């Protein structure tokens, strides 16, 4: 069954069945997108649940103007960013008076990648760990673009549709992000 | 029929010559169109039998059509597989230009999830969504109850004309009240404040601080106590605007001071 058919099924009254099928179809892709942003499984699980609870609530009014996955992806991205910002605020409360916290440009001060080494659900080697730390230093928008291009290998046109940003801006973002990540990797510890 | 043959038949067997020439035989449908294929197949089988009659009877028995098969949906997935490969190459080429060192990092997923995590996730989400819906319905139900009671009480009192009149009166009262408030704000706040401060009992101040001690950090609290002590020994004549201003300025740094200034 296609997404459209499942949405029809949802609107025809078989809501739980249709929702379960839609979620089972997309959950892994959405999960890995969230996980690469928030890094820990516990955080990813929280964001996943919040995302799909919102999808459940809003699905009644979803009329397929955009693709279902694109819509869910946007909700998931917003949830993940909110989650990161909340965590960052909590993490910086004891350090009031320190450096300022611009939500989009100063994410390196938070650094959830620093906790990956002790994470039971992370089994990467030193290089992988360093790569995750490097990605974690990127501002949120650049991080999103880098993840979508580097890991998901999405074409810029598709990313433009998802993020509502021009192809030119996305290319520039990806180039900056890749160079920053590379510089971080080449930097001596 | 050839005329010579017909003449000959007339001489030999005139009755037979008079019979109509109809073909009373027929062949199975599509017989001739499939005949060459059948003949080739039969020939190949025969050749195989002759060539390897004892080597592999099993091979002979196998149908040729089963020899090579495709995975289900192979052609349906071919184009997407090609597109995926093209994208992969594009990303790789781009990375080689922008950040070549990243090409050396293996793109493996270092993250894992608990076993069976995805199997139960949709049910977990549904349960959470339903619980939230139930909680929302409960609180809405309580509000609806209050609303219904108010409706029952107020509806008989108002017909549409009375409602309109009530609304006009209500808006008028609100405008009047707002005007009075604005006028009060414009009064000399400093003299009022001085008068109010003089009327406050010190015990009340201490009680207030004791009850609301969490509202103050340590530094502010110590500073306030010092101010109170100084005020206690200062002559009442010193409680003027200039002294109050001086005390207030001690409390505020420059940025806070400007942020706290209210437009006149």
HADDOCK unambig.tbl for C-alpha pairs under 7 A between the chains (distance, minus, plus):
assign (segid A and resid 20 and name CA) (segid B and resid 122 and name CA) 5.84 0.50 0.50
assign (segid A and resid 23 and name CA) (segid B and resid 122 and name CA) 6.35 0.50 0.50
assign (segid A and resid 24 and name CA) (segid B and resid 122 and name CA) 6.84 0.50 0.50
assign (segid A and resid 41 and name CA) (segid B and resid 113 and name CA) 6.67 0.50 0.50
assign (segid A and resid 49 and name CA) (segid B and resid 125 and name CA) 5.56 0.50 0.50
assign (segid A and resid 52 and name CA) (segid B and resid 125 and name CA) 6.59 0.50 0.50
assign (segid A and resid 53 and name CA) (segid B and resid 125 and name CA) 6.16 0.50 0.50
assign (segid A and resid 53 and name CA) (segid B and resid 129 and name CA) 5.22 0.50 0.50
assign (segid A and resid 121 and name CA) (segid B and resid 111 and name CA) 5.76 0.50 0.50
assign (segid A and resid 121 and name CA) (segid B and resid 112 and name CA) 4.87 0.50 0.50
assign (segid A and resid 121 and name CA) (segid B and resid 113 and name CA) 6.08 0.50 0.50
assign (segid A and resid 122 and name CA) (segid B and resid 110 and name CA) 5.67 0.50 0.50
assign (segid A and resid 122 and name CA) (segid B and resid 111 and name CA) 4.59 0.50 0.50
assign (segid A and resid 122 and name CA) (segid B and resid 112 and name CA) 6.10 0.50 0.50
assign (segid A and resid 123 and name CA) (segid B and resid 110 and name CA) 5.24 0.50 0.50
assign (segid A and resid 123 and name CA) (segid B and resid 111 and name CA) 6.35 0.50 0.50
assign (segid A and resid 124 and name CA) (segid B and resid 110 and name CA) 4.45 0.50 0.50
assign (segid A and resid 153 and name CA) (segid B and resid 87 and name CA) 6.35 0.50 0.50
assign (segid A and resid 153 and name CA) (segid B and resid 88 and name CA) 6.34 0.50 0.50
assign (segid A and resid 153 and name CA) (segid B and resid 91 and name CA) 6.44 0.50 0.50
assign (segid A and resid 175 and name CA) (segid B and resid 98 and name CA) 6.11 0.50 0.50
assign (segid A and resid 178 and name CA) (segid B and resid 98 and name CA) 6.75 0.50 0.50
assign (segid A and resid 178 and name CA) (segid B and resid 99 and name CA) 5.78 0.50 0.50
assign (segid A and resid 179 and name CA) (segid B and resid 98 and name CA) 6.53 0.50 0.50
assign (segid A and resid 179 and name CA) (segid B and resid 99 and name CA) 5.51 0.50 0.50
assign (segid A and resid 182 and name CA) (segid B and resid 99 and name CA) 5.92 0.50 0.50
assign (segid A and resid 182 and name CA) (segid B and resid 101 and name CA) 6.25 0.50 0.50
assign (segid A and resid 182 and name CA) (segid B and resid 102 and name CA) 6.26 0.50 0.50
